Amino acid sequence: MQFDQAMEKFLVDGERRALREFTLRYYQKECEDFRRYLVRKEKSLVLNLDVRTDIDDYIDEMKHGRQLKVGTINTKLRAIRTLFIFLEDGKYIDNTPKTICKKSPDLI
């Protein structure tokens, strides 16, 4: 599934479930940051491919390249994790990348 199509389904589902507008904007903003990263690195926007390494590289870029704090990185990862869990639960993808589901000492 293409990233933009996945986000559209995710946000429509959020509206259907009556999520607050602030929450929907949060998901859209943080997931869009990941999308921009994928485009900048010329990575595939097809989310059912193995994106685990892309997420690991995204975390490294946020930590070392952009020098974001752990709390900021966690905020972004929570939104991405929620998107992937929605896609997995809806059978749009086969499984959620374990990188964003596991808790690590520094992140999450």
Buried (B, 14 or more C-beta within 10 A) or exposed (E): BEBEEBBEBBBEEBEEEEBEEEEBEBBBEBBBBBBEBBEEEEBEBBBBEEBBEBBEBBBEBBBEEEEBEEEEBBBBBBBBBBBBEBBBEEEBBEEBBEBBBEEEEEBB
